[in-house]
């Protein structure tokens, strides 16, 4: 039996990016509109739409919301030491660090699939959308983690 993880599917999208200028990438619009019909273009923050889309492709639980922190209510909570580049989603604070904690869902955030942890530099790597206007692997301070959720 072949097992396909959310991480392995998400990797296929690395390098996928927003359209330049006033145009919008139609696939990003499709991701955004999977659960909401209001996004008019790919300038809308789409990190959570990307995670929802990958989860949808695999019939995994998903937030069905365009709020990044909505992922704090999906799946099983796990600790950083348990995280794997498989079906684990990481939600981090976005902004200046003065954001509310994980109990507040309606606040700025960012979400992506766990891609690794650099303990020496205390950085978590996320494979996610809307990282530099593209799907990429990027590093974030581990202290910005609001929660890690395992999808199953």
N, C-alpha and C positions, 0 to 999 in steps of 0.2 A: 504494500500500500504506500502510495506517495503522499507525503505530508507537505503541504505548502503553507508557509507562515505569512502573516501580514508583512513582516519585514522583507521577506523575499519578493513579494509582489511590489512593495513600495520601492525597492531597489531598482526595479525596471523603469521607474519614472525619473531617476536621477538625471538632472540636466533639463528636464521639462520646465518651461518658463512662461511667464506672462508675455503677451504680445506687446511690442513697443508702441508707444504713442497712444492714440485714442482707440485703437483696435483692442479687442479682447480675444484671448485664446478660447475657442469654443469648448475645449475639453474642461478648462477650469470653470467656465460658466456652467457646464453640465454638472460638475462636482458641487458647485455652490447651490445649484437649483435642485439637487437631489432631494433636499428637505425643505427648502425655502424658495419662493418664487420671486423675491424682491431683488436679489443682486443684479445690478445692471451691467457690471463689468468686472474684469479681473483685478481691478484696483481695490476691491473689497478684500480685506484680510481673509485668506483662504486656507490657512494651516489646518483648521478643524474640518473644512470641507474635504481636504485631501485625506485625512485620517478616516473620516466617515465613508468616503468613497472606497478606500482600500478595505475597510471592514465590511462594507456592503458587498463588494466583490466576493468575499470569502464567507458571507453569511454569518459574520461574527456580530456580537452585540455592538451597538453603536449609539452615539448620543442623540442623533437626529436633530442636532442644534448647530447653529453657527457661532455659539459661544465656546471658546476654547476650554474654559473651566467646566463646561458641562460634562467633560470626560471624567471629572472627579466622581461622577455618579454612575459610571459604567464599569462593569467588570469587578474583579477582586483586588482590593488594595494589597500591595506588596512593598517591601523595603528595597532600597537601592541595591543591597547586597544580593538580593534574589533575582534582580532584573536580568533579562536575557534578550538578545536580538532575535526575537521570535514574534510573539503577539503581545508585547508589553508596550503600553502607552505612557508617556511621561508628560505631565502638565507642569509648566513653570510660570512664575510671575513674569510679567512684562513691564518694563518701565524702570523707574528710578529706585525700586526696592521698597518704596513706602506704600505698596499696595496691601490690601487686606489679605488675610490668610485663606486657607483652602475652604473655610466654612462659607465664604462669599463666592457664589458662582457667577454673579453678574459684575465682574470686574475684569480688567485687562489680563490676558494670559496668552500662552502659546502652547501648542501641543504637537507632539511628534512621536515617532516610534523609537524606543530605546535602541541605540546603536553602539553603546560602549560607555565605559567610565575610566577616566584618567585619574587614578587616586593621587598620584604625585602632584598634579596641578589642581585637583578637586574640580574637575570638569566632567559634565555629562554630555555625551554626544547624542544628538537627535537626528534621525532621518525624517525630514518633514517637508511640507510644502510652505511656500511663502517665506523661505529663508533666503534672503537676497533675491527676492522675486522669482525664485525657482525651487524645484525639489532638489534638496542637497543634504549632506551631513554637515552639521554645524555644532560647535561646542558652546556650552552655557555653564555658568557657575552652578555647582551642585547645590549651593545654599538657596538658589532660586526655585528649587523643586517644591511644588505644592503637593504632588502626589504621583504615584506610579500605580497603574492599573493593569492587571492581566486579563486579557480577553480570552474567553474560552467558550 
